[in-house]
């Protein structure tokens, strides 16, 4: 059974959710959250008891989502999540949207796919259609938030669409909240420190990022080991509050899990991190600095070549990818 937006918000409030001066309706980007009275304060809060892990949900024999019996959730909470997913989440076209995205990516010309593989895209996204279980995992990536190191789905508040000048999510022990004043649609900003290509692969739309990573590349360094750079930005160590790539070394190569080229919030940090990591491996500081300059030039050329290749393709996803590449080019022009 599905529920309408008014009933959903009524149930949400009964279960402890806060939804002040808001309604849910269709907008230019599908379902969204809107201010009932424009320019009046809006406040939403999903209490911690309503934040659930995606693994808490499982497919029924009819293809719907339900809370697993062993989840420990009360019957009321389990019924709310099942109805929410059926009416506004996965059941509201989630599978179709993921399949459409995969189809668009699979239909791209081989020349573009070759670029995307070194820019962080998975081969599966470019070569095969997802199963329902795989598609649900992808669906959740754009609808979850990290709470104490664990990914949680956040009903209602996940329907808020993105804007670079939107309001931030606030994660606290009591739950996840967002507040502000809005002319019409309530908009959020998030993951702005993510590389723009990685943002696109996760959220399926183009947005500028405050960080730009190097493409995947292996660099032969005379009288030194080859340097292999990937884009595994989930592999990092935190030093002085900053994310440093993981380093591994053997007799054949040095591997950096990723290399940040641009950080708009800490402009000198990417070069310094790169030099520190390679000098610790025995490369002279001056050579490490020259190598970083070479990576900047190489990535500028890769992006220009990618944009040229895009001119021979068409479609909505191609236009989005061109926008992403231009964001990266713009960032690289600042260093």
C-alpha positions as CSV (number, residue, x, y, z in Angstrom):
1,X,0.0,0.0,0.0
2,X,1.3,3.5,-0.9
3,X,0.7,6.7,1.1
4,X,0.4,10.3,0.0
5,X,2.8,13.0,1.1
6,X,0.5,14.5,3.7
7,X,0.0,11.1,5.4
8,X,3.7,10.3,5.2
9,X,4.6,13.5,7.0
10,X,1.9,12.8,9.6
11,X,3.4,9.4,10.3
12,X,6.9,10.9,10.3
13,X,6.0,13.4,13.0
14,X,4.3,10.8,15.1
15,X,7.5,8.8,15.1
16,X,9.5,11.8,16.3
17,X,10.4,13.5,13.0
18,X,10.4,17.2,12.7
19,X,9.0,18.8,9.5
20,X,8.1,22.4,10.0
21,X,6.7,24.6,7.2
22,X,7.4,21.9,4.5
23,X,5.5,19.8,2.1
24,X,6.6,17.0,-0.3
25,X,5.7,17.3,-4.0
26,X,6.9,16.8,-7.5
27,X,9.3,19.5,-8.8
28,X,11.8,19.9,-11.6
29,X,14.0,17.1,-10.3
30,X,11.3,14.6,-9.3
31,X,10.1,14.5,-5.7
32,X,11.4,17.4,-3.6
33,X,10.7,19.2,-0.3
34,X,9.2,22.7,-0.5
35,X,8.5,25.5,1.9
36,X,4.8,25.9,2.5
37,X,5.2,29.6,3.3
38,X,8.2,31.0,1.4
39,X,10.9,32.9,3.3
40,X,9.5,31.5,6.6
41,X,11.9,29.3,8.6
42,X,12.0,25.6,7.5
43,X,13.2,22.9,9.9
44,X,13.5,19.1,9.3
45,X,15.0,16.5,11.6
46,X,15.2,12.8,11.2
47,X,15.6,11.3,14.7
48,X,18.2,8.6,15.2
49,X,15.6,5.9,15.6
50,X,14.4,6.5,12.1
51,X,17.9,6.4,10.6
52,X,18.5,2.8,9.3
53,X,21.2,1.0,7.5
54,X,20.4,-0.1,3.9
55,X,21.2,-3.6,5.0
56,X,18.2,-3.5,7.3
57,X,16.0,-3.7,4.2
58,X,15.4,-6.8,2.0
59,X,13.4,-7.5,-1.1
60,X,10.0,-9.3,-0.8
61,X,8.8,-11.9,-3.2
62,X,6.8,-9.1,-4.9
63,X,9.9,-7.0,-5.5
64,X,9.1,-4.4,-2.7
65,X,11.3,-3.5,0.2
66,X,10.6,-4.5,3.7
67,X,12.5,-4.4,7.0
68,X,14.1,-7.7,7.9
69,X,12.5,-9.5,10.7
70,X,15.8,-9.7,12.6
71,X,16.3,-5.9,12.5
72,X,14.9,-5.4,16.0
73,X,12.7,-2.4,14.8
74,X,9.2,-2.1,16.2
75,X,6.3,-2.9,14.0
76,X,5.4,0.8,13.7
77,X,8.9,1.7,12.5
78,X,9.1,-1.3,10.1
79,X,5.7,-0.4,8.6
80,X,6.8,3.3,8.1
81,X,10.0,2.4,6.3
82,X,8.2,-0.1,4.0
83,X,5.6,2.4,3.1
84,X,8.2,5.2,2.6
85,X,10.3,3.0,0.3
86,X,7.2,2.0,-1.7
87,X,5.8,5.5,-2.1
88,X,8.8,7.8,-2.2
89,X,11.9,5.7,-2.3
90,X,12.9,2.7,-4.3
91,X,9.3,2.0,-5.3
92,X,8.9,5.4,-6.8
93,X,11.0,4.6,-9.9
94,X,14.3,3.8,-8.2
95,X,15.1,0.7,-10.2
96,X,14.1,2.4,-13.5
97,X,16.3,5.5,-12.8
98,X,19.4,3.3,-12.1
99,X,18.8,1.2,-15.2
100,X,18.4,4.3,-17.3
101,X,21.6,5.7,-16.0
102,X,23.4,2.4,-16.7
103,X,22.0,2.2,-20.2
104,X,23.2,5.7,-21.0
105,X,26.7,4.9,-19.7
106,X,26.8,1.6,-21.6
107,X,25.8,3.4,-24.8
108,X,28.7,5.8,-24.7
109,X,31.4,5.5,-27.4
110,X,34.4,3.4,-26.6
111,X,36.6,6.5,-26.8
112,X,34.7,8.1,-23.9
113,X,34.6,4.9,-21.9
114,X,38.4,4.6,-22.0
115,X,38.7,8.1,-20.5
116,X,36.1,7.4,-17.9
117,X,38.0,4.3,-16.7
118,X,41.0,6.4,-15.8
119,X,38.7,9.1,-14.2
120,X,37.3,6.8,-11.6
121,X,34.3,5.1,-13.3
122,X,33.8,1.4,-12.7
123,X,33.9,-1.0,-15.7
124,X,30.6,-2.5,-14.5
125,X,28.8,0.8,-14.9
126,X,30.1,1.0,-18.5
127,X,29.5,-2.5,-19.6
128,X,26.5,-4.2,-17.9
129,X,23.0,-3.6,-16.6
130,X,22.5,-4.0,-12.8
131,X,20.4,-6.6,-11.0
132,X,17.8,-5.3,-8.6
133,X,20.1,-5.9,-5.6
134,X,23.0,-4.1,-7.3
135,X,20.7,-1.3,-8.4
136,X,19.4,-0.8,-4.9
137,X,22.9,-0.4,-3.6
138,X,23.6,2.3,-6.1
139,X,20.2,3.9,-5.3
140,X,21.2,4.1,-1.7
141,X,24.6,5.8,-2.3
142,X,22.8,9.0,-3.2
143,X,20.3,8.7,-0.3
144,X,22.5,7.9,2.7
145,X,24.7,9.8,5.1
146,X,27.6,8.8,7.4
147,X,26.6,8.8,11.1
148,X,29.4,7.7,13.4
149,X,31.2,6.0,10.5
150,X,28.1,4.0,9.4
151,X,26.0,4.7,6.3
152,X,22.3,5.5,7.2
153,X,19.3,6.1,5.1
154,X,17.4,9.2,6.1
155,X,13.7,9.2,5.2
156,X,12.1,12.4,4.1
157,X,15.2,14.5,4.4
158,X,16.8,12.5,1.6
159,X,14.2,13.9,-0.8
160,X,15.8,17.3,-0.6
161,X,17.5,18.1,-3.8
162,X,21.0,19.6,-4.3
163,X,22.3,23.2,-4.8
164,X,25.8,24.5,-4.4
165,X,24.4,27.2,-2.2
166,X,21.9,25.0,-0.3
167,X,21.7,24.5,3.4
168,X,24.1,22.0,5.0
169,X,23.0,18.8,6.8
170,X,23.8,18.7,10.5
171,X,24.7,15.3,12.0
172,X,24.2,15.1,15.7
173,X,23.5,12.4,18.3
174,X,19.8,13.0,18.1
175,X,19.7,12.6,14.4
176,X,20.2,14.5,11.1
177,X,18.7,17.9,10.5
178,X,18.5,20.8,8.0
179,X,17.1,24.2,8.5
180,X,17.0,27.6,6.7
181,X,14.7,29.9,4.8
182,X,13.9,29.2,1.1
183,X,12.0,31.0,-1.7
184,X,10.3,27.8,-2.8
185,X,12.2,24.4,-2.9
186,X,14.3,23.4,0.1
187,X,17.8,22.7,-1.2
188,X,20.9,21.1,0.4
189,X,24.6,21.1,-0.3
190,X,26.8,18.1,0.4
191,X,30.0,16.3,-0.5
192,X,31.5,19.5,-1.9
193,X,35.0,18.2,-1.0
194,X,34.5,15.3,-3.4
195,X,36.1,15.2,-6.9
196,X,33.5,16.2,-9.5
197,X,33.8,13.0,-11.5
198,X,33.4,10.9,-8.4
199,X,30.4,13.0,-7.4
200,X,28.8,12.4,-10.8
201,X,29.3,8.7,-10.6
202,X,27.7,8.6,-7.2
203,X,24.9,11.1,-7.6
204,X,24.4,11.1,-11.4
205,X,24.5,14.9,-12.0
206,X,27.2,17.4,-12.5
207,X,28.3,19.7,-9.7
208,X,31.5,21.6,-9.1
209,X,33.8,20.2,-6.4
210,X,36.4,21.8,-4.2
211,X,38.8,19.0,-4.8
212,X,40.3,17.6,-8.0
213,X,42.0,14.3,-8.2
214,X,44.6,13.1,-10.7
215,X,43.5,10.6,-13.3
216,X,44.8,7.0,-13.0
217,X,48.3,6.9,-14.4
218,X,51.7,5.1,-14.0
219,X,54.7,7.4,-14.3
220,X,58.2,6.0,-15.1
221,X,60.7,8.0,-13.0
222,X,64.3,7.7,-14.2
223,X,66.7,6.1,-11.6
224,X,63.6,5.5,-9.4
225,X,60.7,3.1,-9.1
226,X,57.6,3.7,-11.3
227,X,54.8,5.6,-9.5
228,X,51.3,4.2,-9.9
229,X,48.4,6.5,-9.1
230,X,44.8,5.3,-8.7
231,X,41.6,7.1,-7.7
232,X,40.8,5.1,-4.6
233,X,40.0,8.1,-2.4
234,X,38.3,5.9,0.2
235,X,41.7,4.7,1.1
236,X,43.3,7.4,3.2
237,X,45.0,8.2,6.5
238,X,44.1,11.3,8.5
239,X,47.0,13.6,9.4
240,X,46.5,17.0,11.1
241,X,42.9,16.9,10.0
242,X,43.7,16.3,6.4
243,X,43.2,13.1,4.2
244,X,46.5,11.7,3.0
245,X,46.5,8.9,0.4
246,X,47.6,5.4,1.4
247,X,51.1,4.5,0.2
248,X,52.4,1.1,-0.6
249,X,55.8,0.2,-2.0
250,X,57.5,-2.9,-3.3
251,X,60.5,-3.6,-5.4
252,X,58.6,-2.9,-8.6
253,X,56.6,0.3,-7.8
254,X,55.2,2.9,-5.4
255,X,51.5,3.1,-5.3
256,X,49.4,6.1,-4.1
257,X,45.7,5.4,-3.6
258,X,45.0,8.8,-5.0
259,X,46.6,12.1,-5.6
260,X,44.8,15.4,-5.0
261,X,45.9,18.1,-7.4
262,X,43.6,20.9,-6.2
263,X,42.0,21.7,-2.9
264,X,40.2,25.0,-2.9
265,X,40.0,25.1,0.9
266,X,43.7,24.4,1.4
267,X,45.5,25.4,-1.8
268,X,49.1,24.5,-0.9
269,X,48.2,21.2,0.7
270,X,48.1,18.9,-2.4
271,X,51.6,19.7,-3.5
272,X,53.0,19.5,0.0
273,X,51.4,16.1,0.7
274,X,52.7,14.7,-2.6
275,X,56.2,16.0,-2.0
276,X,56.2,14.7,1.6
277,X,55.0,11.3,0.6
278,X,57.5,10.8,-2.2
279,X,60.5,12.3,-0.4
280,X,59.7,9.8,2.4
281,X,60.2,7.1,-0.3
282,X,63.6,8.5,-1.2
283,X,62.8,10.9,-4.1
284,X,64.5,14.3,-3.9
285,X,62.2,17.1,-3.0
286,X,63.0,19.0,-6.2
287,X,62.2,16.0,-8.3
288,X,58.9,15.4,-6.4
289,X,57.9,19.0,-7.1
290,X,58.7,18.7,-10.8
291,X,56.7,15.4,-10.9
292,X,53.7,17.2,-9.4
293,X,53.9,19.9,-12.0
294,X,54.0,17.1,-14.7
295,X,50.9,15.6,-13.2
296,X,49.1,18.9,-13.4
297,X,50.0,19.2,-17.1
298,X,49.1,15.6,-17.8
299,X,45.7,16.0,-16.3
300,X,45.0,19.2,-18.1
301,X,45.7,17.5,-21.4
302,X,43.6,14.4,-20.5
303,X,40.6,16.6,-19.7
304,X,41.0,18.6,-22.9
305,X,41.3,15.4,-24.9
306,X,38.2,14.1,-23.1
307,X,36.2,17.2,-24.0
308,X,37.3,16.8,-27.6
309,X,36.1,13.2,-27.6
310,X,32.7,14.4,-26.2
311,X,32.1,16.5,-29.3
312,X,31.6,13.2,-31.2
313,X,28.9,12.0,-28.9
314,X,25.5,13.3,-27.9
315,X,22.9,12.8,-25.2
316,X,22.0,14.1,-21.7
317,X,24.8,12.1,-20.0
318,X,27.4,13.4,-22.4
319,X,26.4,17.0,-21.6
320,X,26.7,16.2,-17.9
321,X,30.1,14.7,-18.4
322,X,31.2,17.8,-20.4
323,X,30.1,20.0,-17.5
324,X,32.1,17.8,-15.0
325,X,35.2,18.0,-17.1
326,X,34.9,21.8,-17.4
327,X,34.6,22.1,-13.6
328,X,37.9,20.1,-13.3
329,X,39.6,22.3,-16.0
330,X,38.5,25.4,-14.1
331,X,39.9,24.0,-10.8
332,X,43.2,23.1,-12.5
333,X,43.5,26.6,-14.0
334,X,43.9,27.9,-10.4
335,X,47.2,26.1,-9.8
